[in-house]
Amino acid sequence: MSVVEFNAVSKSYPILGSPGHRLASLLAPTIVSSTRFTALRDISFEVQRGETFCIIGRNGAGKSTLLQLVAGISQPTSGSISVAGRVSALLELGSGFHPDFTGRQNVFLSASILGFSTRETNLLYPRVREFAAIGDFIDRPIRTYSSGMLVRLAFAVAIHVEPEILIVDEALSVGDQAFRQRCLRKVQELRTRGVSILFVSHAIGDVKSIGDRALWLDHGCQRELGPADSVASAYLASLQPPAHSRTLTAEETDAGRSTSAAEPPWLQNLKGGDGRIGDGRALISGFSLLDQFGGQALHLAPAQSYVARISFEAHAALARPEVGLLVRNHLGIAFCGVTTRHASPSIGPLGPGERRTVDLAFNLPEFYPGFFSFTPCVKERMEEAGAAIICDWVDNALTLQMERSAGDVYGCLHVPAHVRWSTPPIYLESRHA
C-alpha cells in the first residue's frame, strides 16, 4: 500500500526582477509576466508503507523542494500528490520552533499542531527530553541553542509524535557521531514498526545502510529510481573525476565480457551487476566464487573458505595493477574485502593485450543469515600519489544467500572466543589480622 504518490509533479517559481514586481505579482498575479525557475520537472514515484525511500543528488537538484511538497508546505505547479498518514517533518534546522519559546514550550507547541492534547503531550514529553539529552537547556529559549542542540530536540520531537511518515532532510549531518548513531538506530526501529521514511542525505553510506529504494534527482529531473544500493552506486560513479574514472561504453563492456571457446565456462559467468565504472585500461572478463571443494558457490556457508577467481585483460600498459574483491550486505554496507596489493610476487607490470587470472583465497566470517554481494575490481596503484585509479569495477556482480549458522549470531558477525576456566583465586590471610 502506497502512502506517498507523485504523479507527473512539477514545481516552478517566478523570478521577479524587483520588489515592485513582487508586490504587483501578489496584487495581480495574472497580469505581471515573469520568467520562472523549474525546481522539479515531471516527477513520478510511490512510497510504500514501511519503506525507507531516499532522495539523493547534488545541491540544487530539487531534493528539499520535493520534501516540502510531501510535507504540504508547498503545492505543486502541475501534477498530483497523494499523502496518506500523519507526517512528521524534520526539514530546515529548527523549522516550526519559536525562537523565544523554551525547548519545553516548543515541544508542546509542535505536538498541539499535530493534534495531541495537553494530557497526551505530558505523557510524551519525558521520552522527548530523555532522547534529546540537552539537560537544563530544555527550559531555556531556543535562540540560545547551538545547531547540535537544536537538531537533537527537533529529531526527538519528530520521532516521538507517532508519525506514519517521517521526513528527514540532511538534519543528521549536524549532530555528533554518537548522536547520529542513536538517530540511525531509532530510524531502524521505526522501520520495523512500519513507519515510512523519506530521507535526504549526502552521506551515501547512510543511504545504502537504511534505504530500501532511492530516487536520484539531477537539476530537477528524475535521473534514476530503484534499489538504494544500485542507485547510490550509480550516483557515486557520476561524481568520479573524468580523468580518473568514467562509465564504460557498451563496446568496452562487450569486450570485457568476450571469451574464446578455449576458456573455461566460469569466465562466461560475469554479469553486468549494478553497473560498471573505470577508465577502461583493464577490463574484467570473468569472475566466479568457488567453494572449498573447487565448485562454483551457489550459496554461502558460515565460517567456510572460498576462492574468488578473477580474470582480466590489460588494454593499456599497467605498472602496478591490483585486483580486489569487496563484500557487502543487503543494506549496501561494505563488510570486508581482499586484495592483491601486498602480494609477493606482484601481478604486474602488464602490457596491452596481456591477461591474468587471479585466485583470492579467503575465509568468510560467520555472518548473520541474509544476502551478500561481491564486487570484483581492477585498479592501478599510483606510487607518487599513494592512491589507486579504478580500471574496471563491476558493482555487485554476484549475490548469494548466507545460510543460517548452527548457533546465534549477535550483531553483524560471530567472533569465536577461546574459553579457559579457572577456580576462584585463593586469598592469603592478612598478616595484620
C-alpha positions as a Markdown table, in Angstrom:
| # | Residue | x | y | z |
|---|---|---|---|---|
| 1 | Met | 0.0 | 0.0 | 0.0 |
| 2 | Ser | 1.4 | 3.4 | -1.0 |
| 3 | Val | 1.4 | 6.2 | 1.5 |
| 4 | Val | 3.0 | 8.8 | -0.8 |
| 5 | Glu | 2.3 | 9.0 | -4.5 |
| 6 | Phe | 3.7 | 11.6 | -7.0 |
| 7 | Asn | 2.2 | 11.6 | -10.5 |
| 8 | Ala | 3.9 | 13.8 | -13.1 |
| 9 | Val | 4.7 | 16.5 | -10.5 |
| 10 | Ser | 6.4 | 19.7 | -11.4 |
| 11 | Lys | 7.2 | 22.8 | -9.3 |
| 12 | Ser | 8.3 | 26.2 | -10.6 |
| 13 | Tyr | 8.8 | 29.6 | -9.0 |
| 14 | Pro | 8.5 | 33.0 | -10.6 |
| 15 | Ile | 11.7 | 35.1 | -11.0 |
| 16 | Leu | 10.8 | 38.7 | -10.3 |
| 17 | Gly | 13.2 | 41.5 | -11.0 |
| 18 | Ser | 12.4 | 44.0 | -8.3 |
| 19 | Pro | 10.4 | 44.4 | -5.0 |
| 20 | Gly | 7.8 | 46.3 | -7.1 |
| 21 | His | 7.3 | 43.4 | -9.4 |
| 22 | Arg | 6.9 | 41.1 | -6.3 |
| 23 | Leu | 4.2 | 43.4 | -4.9 |
| 24 | Ala | 2.5 | 43.6 | -8.2 |
| 25 | Ser | 2.5 | 39.8 | -8.6 |
| 26 | Leu | 0.7 | 39.5 | -5.3 |
| 27 | Leu | -2.0 | 42.0 | -6.3 |
| 28 | Ala | -2.4 | 40.9 | -9.9 |
| 29 | Pro | -0.6 | 37.6 | -10.5 |
| 30 | Thr | -2.2 | 37.1 | -13.9 |
| 31 | Ile | -1.1 | 40.5 | -15.2 |
| 32 | Val | 2.6 | 40.6 | -14.2 |
| 33 | Ser | 4.7 | 38.5 | -16.5 |
| 34 | Ser | 7.8 | 36.9 | -15.3 |
| 35 | Thr | 10.3 | 34.2 | -16.1 |
| 36 | Arg | 10.1 | 31.0 | -14.0 |
| 37 | Phe | 12.6 | 28.7 | -12.4 |
| 38 | Thr | 11.6 | 25.0 | -12.6 |
| 39 | Ala | 12.8 | 23.2 | -9.4 |
| 40 | Leu | 11.2 | 19.9 | -10.3 |
| 41 | Arg | 10.0 | 18.6 | -13.6 |
| 42 | Asp | 7.6 | 15.6 | -14.2 |
| 43 | Ile | 8.5 | 13.5 | -11.1 |
| 44 | Ser | 6.6 | 10.3 | -10.6 |
| 45 | Phe | 7.1 | 7.7 | -7.8 |
| 46 | Glu | 5.4 | 5.8 | -5.0 |
| 47 | Val | 6.5 | 5.2 | -1.4 |
| 48 | Gln | 5.1 | 2.0 | 0.2 |
| 49 | Arg | 4.1 | 1.7 | 3.9 |
| 50 | Gly | 7.1 | 0.8 | 6.0 |
| 51 | Glu | 9.6 | 1.7 | 3.2 |
| 52 | Thr | 12.6 | 3.9 | 3.6 |
| 53 | Phe | 12.8 | 6.0 | 0.5 |
| 54 | Cys | 16.0 | 8.1 | -0.1 |
| 55 | Ile | 16.4 | 11.1 | -2.3 |
| 56 | Ile | 19.9 | 11.9 | -3.5 |
| 57 | Gly | 21.5 | 14.3 | -5.8 |
| 58 | Arg | 23.8 | 17.3 | -6.0 |
| 59 | Asn | 23.0 | 20.6 | -4.2 |
| 60 | Gly | 20.2 | 22.4 | -6.1 |
| 61 | Ala | 18.8 | 19.1 | -7.6 |
| 62 | Gly | 15.4 | 19.7 | -6.0 |
| 63 | Lys | 15.5 | 17.4 | -3.0 |
| 64 | Ser | 14.3 | 19.8 | -0.4 |
| 65 | Thr | 11.6 | 21.1 | -2.7 |
| 66 | Leu | 10.3 | 17.5 | -3.1 |
| 67 | Leu | 10.2 | 17.0 | 0.7 |
| 68 | Gln | 8.3 | 20.4 | 1.1 |
| 69 | Leu | 5.7 | 19.1 | -1.3 |
| 70 | Val | 5.3 | 15.9 | 0.7 |
| 71 | Ala | 5.0 | 17.8 | 3.9 |
| 72 | Gly | 2.4 | 20.1 | 2.5 |
| 73 | Ile | 4.5 | 23.3 | 3.0 |
| 74 | Ser | 4.3 | 23.9 | -0.8 |
| 75 | Gln | 1.9 | 23.0 | -3.6 |
| 76 | Pro | 2.8 | 21.6 | -7.0 |
| 77 | Thr | 2.6 | 23.7 | -10.1 |
| 78 | Ser | 1.3 | 20.7 | -12.0 |
| 79 | Gly | 0.7 | 17.1 | -11.4 |
| 80 | Ser | -0.9 | 15.4 | -8.4 |
| 81 | Ile | 0.4 | 14.4 | -4.9 |
| 82 | Ser | -1.3 | 11.9 | -2.6 |
| 83 | Val | -0.1 | 11.6 | 1.1 |
| 84 | Ala | -1.9 | 9.2 | 3.4 |
| 85 | Gly | -0.9 | 9.3 | 7.1 |
| 86 | Arg | 0.4 | 11.6 | 9.8 |
| 87 | Val | 3.5 | 13.4 | 8.6 |
| 88 | Ser | 6.4 | 14.4 | 10.9 |
| 89 | Ala | 8.9 | 16.6 | 9.1 |
| 90 | Leu | 12.5 | 17.4 | 10.1 |
| 91 | Leu | 13.4 | 19.9 | 7.3 |
| 92 | Glu | 15.3 | 23.1 | 7.8 |
| 93 | Leu | 17.1 | 23.3 | 11.1 |
| 94 | Gly | 14.6 | 24.4 | 13.8 |
| 95 | Ser | 11.8 | 25.0 | 11.4 |
| 96 | Gly | 8.5 | 25.1 | 13.3 |
| 97 | Phe | 10.1 | 26.3 | 16.5 |
| 98 | His | 9.6 | 29.7 | 18.1 |
| 99 | Pro | 13.0 | 31.2 | 18.9 |
| 100 | Asp | 11.7 | 32.9 | 22.1 |
| 101 | Phe | 10.0 | 29.8 | 23.5 |
| 102 | Thr | 11.8 | 27.3 | 25.6 |
| 103 | Gly | 12.5 | 23.8 | 24.4 |
| 104 | Arg | 9.7 | 22.5 | 26.6 |
| 105 | Gln | 7.2 | 25.1 | 25.2 |
| 106 | Asn | 8.2 | 24.2 | 21.6 |
| 107 | Val | 7.6 | 20.5 | 22.3 |
| 108 | Phe | 4.1 | 21.3 | 23.5 |
| 109 | Leu | 3.6 | 23.7 | 20.5 |
| 110 | Ser | 4.7 | 21.1 | 17.9 |
| 111 | Ala | 2.6 | 18.4 | 19.5 |
| 112 | Ser | -0.5 | 20.6 | 19.6 |
| 113 | Ile | -0.1 | 21.4 | 15.9 |
| 114 | Leu | -0.1 | 17.7 | 15.2 |
| 115 | Gly | -3.3 | 17.2 | 17.1 |
| 116 | Phe | -2.0 | 16.0 | 20.5 |
| 117 | Ser | -3.9 | 17.0 | 23.6 |
| 118 | Thr | -2.1 | 18.5 | 26.6 |
| 119 | Arg | -2.6 | 15.2 | 28.5 |
| 120 | Glu | -1.0 | 13.2 | 25.6 |
| 121 | Thr | 1.9 | 15.6 | 25.4 |
| 122 | Asn | 2.6 | 15.3 | 29.1 |
| 123 | Leu | 3.0 | 11.6 | 28.6 |
| 124 | Leu | 5.1 | 12.2 | 25.6 |
| 125 | Tyr | 7.4 | 14.8 | 27.0 |
| 126 | Pro | 9.7 | 12.7 | 29.3 |
| 127 | Arg | 10.7 | 10.5 | 26.3 |
| 128 | Val | 11.4 | 13.5 | 24.1 |
| 129 | Arg | 13.6 | 15.1 | 26.9 |
| 130 | Glu | 15.5 | 11.9 | 27.5 |
| 131 | Phe | 16.3 | 11.3 | 23.8 |
| 132 | Ala | 17.3 | 14.9 | 23.2 |
| 133 | Ala | 19.7 | 14.9 | 26.2 |
| 134 | Ile | 20.2 | 18.6 | 26.3 |
| 135 | Gly | 19.9 | 18.9 | 30.1 |
| 136 | Asp | 18.7 | 22.2 | 31.6 |
| 137 | Phe | 18.7 | 23.8 | 28.2 |
| 138 | Ile | 15.2 | 22.3 | 27.7 |
| 139 | Asp | 13.9 | 25.2 | 29.8 |
| 140 | Arg | 15.9 | 27.9 | 28.0 |
| 141 | Pro | 14.8 | 29.8 | 24.9 |
| 142 | Ile | 15.5 | 28.1 | 21.5 |
| 143 | Arg | 17.6 | 31.1 | 20.3 |
| 144 | Thr | 20.3 | 30.2 | 22.9 |
| 145 | Tyr | 20.7 | 26.7 | 21.4 |
| 146 | Ser | 23.7 | 25.6 | 19.3 |
| 147 | Ser | 22.9 | 23.9 | 16.0 |
| 148 | Gly | 23.6 | 20.5 | 17.5 |
| 149 | Met | 21.3 | 21.0 | 20.4 |
| 150 | Leu | 18.6 | 22.3 | 18.1 |
| 151 | Val | 18.7 | 19.2 | 15.9 |
| 152 | Arg | 18.7 | 17.0 | 18.9 |
| 153 | Leu | 15.4 | 18.5 | 20.1 |
| 154 | Ala | 13.9 | 18.6 | 16.6 |
| 155 | Phe | 14.7 | 15.0 | 15.9 |
| 156 | Ala | 13.4 | 13.9 | 19.3 |
| 157 | Val | 10.1 | 15.6 | 18.7 |
| 158 | Ala | 9.8 | 14.2 | 15.1 |
| 159 | Ile | 10.2 | 10.6 | 16.1 |
| 160 | His | 8.1 | 10.6 | 19.2 |
| 161 | Val | 4.9 | 12.1 | 17.9 |
| 162 | Glu | 3.8 | 8.7 | 16.5 |
| 163 | Pro | 4.4 | 9.6 | 12.8 |
| 164 | Glu | 3.2 | 7.4 | 10.0 |
| 165 | Ile | 5.5 | 9.2 | 7.5 |
| 166 | Leu | 8.8 | 10.7 | 8.8 |
| 167 | Ile | 10.7 | 13.2 | 6.6 |
| 168 | Val | 14.4 | 13.8 | 7.3 |
| 169 | Asp | 16.3 | 16.4 | 5.3 |
| 170 | Glu | 20.1 | 16.3 | 5.9 |
| 171 | Ala | 19.5 | 17.1 | 9.6 |
| 172 | Leu | 21.7 | 14.3 | 11.0 |
| 173 | Ser | 24.8 | 15.8 | 9.5 |
| 174 | Val | 24.7 | 18.5 | 12.2 |
| 175 | Gly | 24.8 | 16.2 | 15.2 |
| 176 | Asp | 27.9 | 14.5 | 16.6 |
| 177 | Gln | 28.8 | 10.9 | 15.7 |
| 178 | Ala | 27.3 | 9.4 | 18.9 |
| 179 | Phe | 24.0 | 11.2 | 18.3 |
| 180 | Arg | 23.9 | 10.2 | 14.6 |
| 181 | Gln | 24.3 | 6.5 | 15.7 |
| 182 | Arg | 21.4 | 6.9 | 18.1 |
| 183 | Cys | 19.3 | 8.5 | 15.4 |
| 184 | Leu | 20.1 | 5.8 | 12.8 |
| 185 | Arg | 19.2 | 3.1 | 15.3 |
| 186 | Lys | 15.9 | 4.9 | 16.0 |
| 187 | Val | 15.2 | 5.1 | 12.3 |
| 188 | Gln | 15.8 | 1.3 | 12.0 |
| 189 | Glu | 13.3 | 0.8 | 14.9 |
| 190 | Leu | 10.7 | 3.0 | 13.2 |
| 191 | Arg | 11.2 | 0.9 | 10.0 |
| 192 | Thr | 10.4 | -2.3 | 11.9 |
| 193 | Arg | 7.2 | -0.6 | 13.2 |
| 194 | Gly | 6.0 | 0.1 | 9.7 |
| 195 | Val | 6.8 | 3.9 | 9.6 |
| 196 | Ser | 7.5 | 5.2 | 6.1 |
| 197 | Ile | 10.6 | 7.3 | 5.9 |
| 198 | Leu | 11.7 | 9.9 | 3.3 |
| 199 | Phe | 15.4 | 10.5 | 3.8 |
| 200 | Val | 17.6 | 13.1 | 2.1 |
| 201 | Ser | 21.4 | 12.9 | 2.8 |
| 202 | His | 24.7 | 13.4 | 1.1 |
| 203 | Ala | 26.1 | 10.6 | 3.3 |
| 204 | Ile | 25.8 | 7.8 | 0.7 |
| 205 | Gly | 26.8 | 5.3 | 3.4 |
| 206 | Asp | 23.7 | 6.2 | 5.3 |
| 207 | Val | 21.6 | 5.9 | 2.2 |
| 208 | Lys | 22.9 | 2.4 | 1.4 |
| 209 | Ser | 22.6 | 1.4 | 5.1 |
| 210 | Ile | 19.0 | 2.3 | 5.8 |
| 211 | Gly | 17.4 | 2.9 | 2.3 |
| 212 | Asp | 15.2 | 0.4 | 0.5 |
| 213 | Arg | 14.8 | 2.4 | -2.7 |
| 214 | Ala | 16.3 | 5.7 | -3.8 |
| 215 | Leu | 15.4 | 8.5 | -6.3 |
| 216 | Trp | 18.3 | 10.3 | -7.9 |
| 217 | Leu | 17.4 | 13.9 | -8.9 |
| 218 | Asp | 19.5 | 15.8 | -11.4 |
| 219 | His | 18.7 | 19.5 | -12.0 |
| 220 | Gly | 15.1 | 18.9 | -11.0 |
| 221 | Cys | 14.7 | 15.8 | -13.3 |
| 222 | Gln | 14.3 | 12.2 | -12.4 |
| 223 | Arg | 17.6 | 10.6 | -13.3 |
| 224 | Glu | 17.2 | 7.1 | -11.8 |
| 225 | Leu | 14.8 | 5.2 | -9.5 |
| 226 | Gly | 15.4 | 1.8 | -8.0 |
| 227 | Pro | 17.1 | -0.1 | -5.2 |
| 228 | Ala | 19.0 | 2.2 | -2.9 |
| 229 | Asp | 22.4 | 0.4 | -3.3 |
| 230 | Ser | 22.4 | 0.4 | -7.1 |
| 231 | Val | 21.1 | 4.0 | -7.4 |
| 232 | Ala | 23.6 | 5.3 | -4.9 |
| 233 | Ser | 26.4 | 3.4 | -6.7 |
| 234 | Ala | 25.4 | 5.0 | -10.0 |
| 235 | Tyr | 25.3 | 8.4 | -8.4 |
| 236 | Leu | 28.8 | 8.0 | -6.9 |
| 237 | Ala | 30.1 | 6.9 | -10.2 |
| 238 | Ser | 28.8 | 10.1 | -11.8 |
| 239 | Leu | 30.8 | 12.1 | -9.3 |
| 240 | Gln | 34.1 | 10.5 | -10.3 |
| 241 | Pro | 36.5 | 13.0 | -12.0 |
| 242 | Pro | 36.7 | 12.3 | -15.7 |
| 243 | Ala | 40.5 | 11.9 | -15.6 |
| 244 | His | 40.3 | 9.0 | -13.2 |
| 245 | Ser | 37.0 | 7.2 | -13.8 |
| 246 | Arg | 34.3 | 7.1 | -16.3 |
| 247 | Thr | 31.4 | 4.8 | -17.1 |
| 248 | Leu | 32.4 | 2.1 | -19.6 |
| 249 | Thr | 30.9 | 2.3 | -23.1 |
| 250 | Ala | 28.8 | -0.6 | -24.5 |
| 251 | Glu | 31.7 | -1.6 | -26.8 |
| 252 | Glu | 34.1 | -1.7 | -23.8 |
| 253 | Thr | 31.7 | -3.7 | -21.7 |
| 254 | Asp | 31.2 | -6.2 | -24.5 |
| 255 | Ala | 34.9 | -6.5 | -24.9 |
| 256 | Gly | 35.3 | -7.2 | -21.2 |
| 257 | Arg | 32.7 | -10.0 | -21.5 |
| 258 | Ser | 34.1 | -11.6 | -24.6 |
| 259 | Thr | 35.6 | -15.1 | -24.2 |
| 260 | Ser | 37.1 | -17.6 | -26.5 |
| 261 | Ala | 35.9 | -21.2 | -26.9 |
| 262 | Ala | 39.1 | -22.4 | -25.2 |
| 263 | Glu | 38.3 | -20.6 | -22.0 |
| 264 | Pro | 36.6 | -22.4 | -19.1 |
| 265 | Pro | 32.9 | -21.9 | -18.5 |
| 266 | Trp | 33.4 | -19.8 | -15.4 |
| 267 | Leu | 34.9 | -17.0 | -17.5 |
| 268 | Gln | 31.4 | -16.6 | -19.0 |
| 269 | Asn | 29.8 | -16.1 | -15.6 |
| 270 | Leu | 30.4 | -12.4 | -15.4 |
| 271 | Lys | 27.3 | -10.3 | -15.3 |
| 272 | Gly | 26.7 | -6.6 | -15.5 |
| 273 | Gly | 25.8 | -6.3 | -11.9 |
| 274 | Asp | 24.6 | -2.9 | -10.8 |
| 275 | Gly | 26.8 | -1.1 | -13.2 |
| 276 | Arg | 30.5 | -0.8 | -14.3 |
| 277 | Ile | 32.9 | 2.1 | -13.9 |
| 278 | Gly | 36.5 | 2.6 | -14.7 |
| 279 | Asp | 38.9 | 4.3 | -17.1 |
| 280 | Gly | 39.0 | 1.1 | -19.3 |
| 281 | Arg | 42.8 | 0.5 | -19.2 |
| 282 | Ala | 41.9 | -3.0 | -17.9 |
| 283 | Leu | 38.7 | -5.0 | -18.2 |
| 284 | Ile | 37.4 | -7.9 | -16.2 |
| 285 | Ser | 36.5 | -10.8 | -18.5 |
| 286 | Gly | 35.4 | -13.4 | -15.8 |
| 287 | Phe | 34.5 | -13.7 | -12.2 |
| 288 | Ser | 33.4 | -16.7 | -10.1 |
| 289 | Leu | 33.3 | -17.6 | -6.4 |
| 290 | Leu | 34.5 | -21.1 | -5.7 |
| 291 | Asp | 33.7 | -23.1 | -2.6 |
| 292 | Gln | 36.1 | -25.2 | -0.6 |
| 293 | Phe | 35.7 | -28.2 | -3.0 |
| 294 | Gly | 36.5 | -26.1 | -6.1 |
| 295 | Gly | 33.0 | -25.9 | -7.4 |
| 296 | Gln | 31.0 | -22.8 | -8.2 |
| 297 | Ala | 29.4 | -21.5 | -5.0 |
| 298 | Leu | 25.6 | -21.3 | -5.2 |
| 299 | His | 25.2 | -20.2 | -1.6 |
| 300 | Leu | 27.3 | -19.2 | 1.4 |
| 301 | Ala | 28.0 | -21.4 | 4.4 |
| 302 | Pro | 29.1 | -19.9 | 7.7 |
| 303 | Ala | 32.9 | -19.8 | 8.5 |
| 304 | Gln | 34.0 | -21.5 | 5.3 |
| 305 | Ser | 36.9 | -20.9 | 2.9 |
| 306 | Tyr | 36.3 | -19.5 | -0.6 |
| 307 | Val | 38.3 | -18.5 | -3.7 |
| 308 | Ala | 37.4 | -15.5 | -5.8 |
| 309 | Arg | 38.7 | -16.2 | -9.3 |
| 310 | Ile | 39.0 | -13.0 | -11.4 |
| 311 | Ser | 40.3 | -12.8 | -15.0 |
| 312 | Phe | 41.1 | -9.5 | -16.6 |
| 313 | Glu | 42.9 | -8.2 | -19.7 |
| 314 | Ala | 45.1 | -5.1 | -19.9 |
| 315 | His | 44.1 | -2.6 | -22.6 |
| 316 | Ala | 47.0 | -0.3 | -21.8 |
| 317 | Ala | 50.3 | -0.5 | -20.0 |
| 318 | Leu | 49.8 | -1.1 | -16.3 |
| 319 | Ala | 52.8 | -0.7 | -14.0 |
| 320 | Arg | 51.2 | -1.7 | -10.7 |
| 321 | Pro | 47.9 | -3.4 | -11.3 |
| 322 | Glu | 45.9 | -4.7 | -8.3 |
| 323 | Val | 42.9 | -7.0 | -8.2 |
| 324 | Gly | 40.4 | -6.8 | -5.3 |
| 325 | Leu | 37.0 | -8.1 | -4.1 |
| 326 | Leu | 34.5 | -6.1 | -1.9 |
| 327 | Val | 31.8 | -7.9 | 0.1 |
| 328 | Arg | 28.6 | -6.0 | 1.0 |
| 329 | Asn | 25.5 | -7.0 | 3.0 |
| 330 | His | 21.8 | -6.4 | 1.8 |
| 331 | Leu | 21.9 | -2.8 | 3.1 |
| 332 | Gly | 24.9 | -2.0 | 1.0 |
| 333 | Ile | 27.3 | -1.8 | 3.9 |
| 334 | Ala | 30.9 | -2.8 | 2.9 |
| 335 | Phe | 31.7 | -5.6 | 5.3 |
| 336 | Cys | 35.1 | -6.8 | 4.2 |
| 337 | Gly | 37.4 | -7.1 | 1.2 |
| 338 | Val | 40.5 | -8.8 | -0.1 |
| 339 | Thr | 43.2 | -7.5 | -2.4 |
| 340 | Thr | 46.5 | -8.4 | -4.1 |
| 341 | Arg | 48.1 | -5.1 | -3.0 |
| 342 | His | 50.7 | -6.7 | -0.8 |
| 343 | Ala | 51.0 | -10.0 | -2.8 |
| 344 | Ser | 54.5 | -11.3 | -3.5 |
| 345 | Pro | 55.4 | -11.5 | -6.3 |
| 346 | Ser | 53.1 | -8.8 | -7.8 |
| 347 | Ile | 51.0 | -9.5 | -10.8 |
| 348 | Gly | 52.5 | -6.6 | -12.9 |
| 349 | Pro | 53.7 | -4.9 | -14.9 |
| 350 | Leu | 51.5 | -5.7 | -17.8 |
| 351 | Gly | 51.4 | -4.6 | -21.4 |
| 352 | Pro | 48.4 | -4.1 | -23.7 |
| 353 | Gly | 46.6 | -7.4 | -24.5 |
| 354 | Glu | 48.2 | -9.4 | -21.6 |
| 355 | Arg | 45.8 | -11.4 | -19.5 |
| 356 | Arg | 45.9 | -12.6 | -15.9 |
| 357 | Thr | 43.7 | -14.9 | -13.8 |
| 358 | Val | 43.9 | -14.3 | -10.1 |
| 359 | Asp | 42.7 | -16.5 | -7.3 |
| 360 | Leu | 42.0 | -14.7 | -4.0 |
| 361 | Ala | 41.6 | -17.3 | -1.2 |
| 362 | Phe | 39.9 | -16.1 | 2.0 |
| 363 | Asn | 37.9 | -17.3 | 4.9 |
| 364 | Leu | 34.4 | -15.7 | 5.1 |
| 365 | Pro | 33.4 | -14.8 | 8.6 |
| 366 | Glu | 30.2 | -16.2 | 10.2 |
| 367 | Phe | 27.7 | -13.5 | 9.1 |
| 368 | Tyr | 24.1 | -13.4 | 10.1 |
| 369 | Pro | 21.8 | -15.1 | 7.5 |
| 370 | Gly | 21.0 | -12.8 | 4.6 |
| 371 | Phe | 22.1 | -11.8 | 1.1 |
| 372 | Phe | 25.7 | -10.7 | 0.4 |
| 373 | Ser | 27.1 | -9.3 | -2.8 |
| 374 | Phe | 30.5 | -9.5 | -4.3 |
| 375 | Thr | 32.2 | -6.7 | -6.3 |
| 376 | Pro | 35.4 | -7.5 | -8.3 |
| 377 | Cys | 37.7 | -4.7 | -9.4 |
| 378 | Val | 41.0 | -4.0 | -11.1 |
| 379 | Lys | 43.0 | -0.9 | -10.1 |
| 380 | Glu | 46.3 | 0.8 | -11.0 |
| 381 | Arg | 48.3 | 1.9 | -8.0 |
| 382 | Met | 49.9 | 5.3 | -8.4 |
| 383 | Glu | 53.2 | 5.3 | -6.5 |
| 384 | Glu | 53.7 | 9.0 | -6.5 |
| 385 | Ala | 50.2 | 9.7 | -5.2 |
| 386 | Gly | 49.7 | 6.7 | -3.0 |
| 387 | Ala | 46.2 | 6.3 | -4.4 |
| 388 | Ala | 44.7 | 3.8 | -6.8 |
| 389 | Ile | 42.8 | 4.6 | -10.0 |
| 390 | Ile | 39.9 | 2.3 | -11.0 |
| 391 | Cys | 40.4 | 0.5 | -14.3 |
| 392 | Asp | 37.2 | -1.7 | -14.0 |
| 393 | Trp | 34.7 | -2.1 | -11.2 |
| 394 | Val | 31.7 | -4.4 | -11.6 |
| 395 | Asp | 29.3 | -3.4 | -8.8 |
| 396 | Asn | 27.5 | -6.3 | -7.1 |
| 397 | Ala | 28.5 | -8.8 | -9.8 |
| 398 | Leu | 27.3 | -11.8 | -7.7 |
| 399 | Thr | 24.7 | -12.0 | -4.9 |
| 400 | Leu | 24.4 | -15.1 | -2.7 |
| 401 | Gln | 22.4 | -16.1 | 0.4 |
| 402 | Met | 24.2 | -16.9 | 3.6 |
| 403 | Glu | 22.9 | -20.0 | 5.3 |
| 404 | Arg | 21.8 | -19.9 | 9.0 |
| 405 | Ser | 24.5 | -20.7 | 11.5 |
| 406 | Ala | 24.2 | -23.5 | 14.0 |
| 407 | Gly | 24.4 | -21.0 | 16.8 |
| 408 | Asp | 23.2 | -17.5 | 17.3 |
| 409 | Val | 24.9 | -14.5 | 15.6 |
| 410 | Tyr | 24.7 | -11.4 | 17.7 |
| 411 | Gly | 25.1 | -8.2 | 15.8 |
| 412 | Cys | 26.8 | -8.5 | 12.4 |
| 413 | Leu | 29.0 | -11.5 | 12.7 |
| 414 | His | 30.1 | -14.2 | 15.1 |
| 415 | Val | 33.6 | -13.9 | 16.6 |
| 416 | Pro | 34.7 | -17.2 | 18.2 |
| 417 | Ala | 36.2 | -17.0 | 21.6 |
| 418 | His | 38.6 | -19.4 | 23.3 |
| 419 | Val | 37.4 | -20.0 | 26.9 |
| 420 | Arg | 39.6 | -21.0 | 29.8 |
| 421 | Trp | 38.1 | -22.0 | 33.2 |
| 422 | Ser | 39.9 | -21.5 | 36.5 |
| 423 | Thr | 38.9 | -22.0 | 40.1 |
| 424 | Pro | 38.3 | -18.9 | 42.3 |
| 425 | Pro | 41.6 | -17.4 | 43.5 |
| 426 | Ile | 42.7 | -18.3 | 47.0 |
| 427 | Tyr | 43.4 | -15.2 | 49.1 |
| 428 | Leu | 46.0 | -15.4 | 51.8 |
| 429 | Glu | 45.1 | -14.2 | 55.3 |
| 430 | Ser | 46.4 | -10.7 | 56.1 |
| 431 | Arg | 49.5 | -10.7 | 58.4 |
| 432 | His | 47.8 | -7.9 | 60.4 |
| 433 | Ala | 44.6 | -9.8 | 61.0 |
